[in-house]
Amino acid sequence: MYAAVNGTRLYFDVDGAEVEVREGELVKKPVCFVLHGGPGGNHISFKPTFEALTGTMQLIYVDQRGCGFSDDAPEDTLHIDNNVEDLEALRQLLGLEKVWILGHSYGGMVAQAYAKEHGENLAGLLLVTTAPNSTFLSDAKAIVEEKGTPEQVAICEKLWAGDFQSDEELSRFYELMGSFYSVREQSEGSSPRPKTKRNFRALNQGFGGFMKTMDYTKSNAAITVPTLVIAGAHDWITPPVANEAVAASIPGSKYVLFEQSSHRVMFDEYERFMELVKGFVLEASLQGVK
């Protein structure tokens, strides 16, 4: 499905019902925007993994502007500020009140930026392997230089500089770095994945531009909604120290470290991840009813 917002068209997909009949009673579930990483990724990486959450929340997957199935957008508009305002416009268009946001990686950064600008429209935050500011860049670079092969170190220079020249070059990056993103993939090997559209220009705009000065540590202090921060002990791109900083910046947040996971915690420790998220949302929803 498409939504025309702010001069572009966003693709979004809905998974699960907002209202269900359970034992003869109507039950209204929280609505949760699900935000992909990158920048330049897409929502397909969450499927079918997150289907397990639809008994607890209605999920609305969003492909950010210029990404995935959303329309192409001018390169200079591929900015976190526009991602935030696009999400707010979509919330209004869909007639939603307070929403949850589940943001993975860069999606978690967008979620923090949304909280800064539109925190009054939030019901809760689920921040998964992300960072509150630009210091994660130097930490990630140090990890690659310590643990990576010369070829991996070289391709990451493209990332740090925001200098990918094509989608094919970006695909090569993920081929070389794939095992860094998942502990399970390191031991079991990669499983077949559908070929999906990534936007190297969006990635360049982030890593080569606005992410170098990004900082939400001060604005996060104003967040009052229930917030769960999940980190992977072996995460290379947003290491635990970055997620600890997220949790420290948000009053009352809950921080959980997944000891057997890298960046893709929902894949590495699937059952634990799902039970934790479902339990957190249910508990927060029950407290909200009181």
ZIDA-V827647 format. One record per helix or strand of 3 or more residues. SS is the DSSP state (H for helix, E for strand). FROM is the first residue (numbers start at 1). LEN is the number of residues. If there is no record, write none. Layout:
SS_FROM_LEN / SS_FROM_LEN
//
This chain:
E_2_4 / E_8_8 / E_19_4 / E_25_4 / E_30_6 / H_43_4 / H_49_5 / E_57_7 / H_75_3 / H_80_14 / E_99_6 / H_106_16 / E_122_7 / H_135_13 / H_150_12 / H_167_15 / H_183_6 / H_200_8 / H_210_3 / H_219_4 / E_226_7 / H_240_10 / E_254_5 / H_265_4 / H_270_20
//
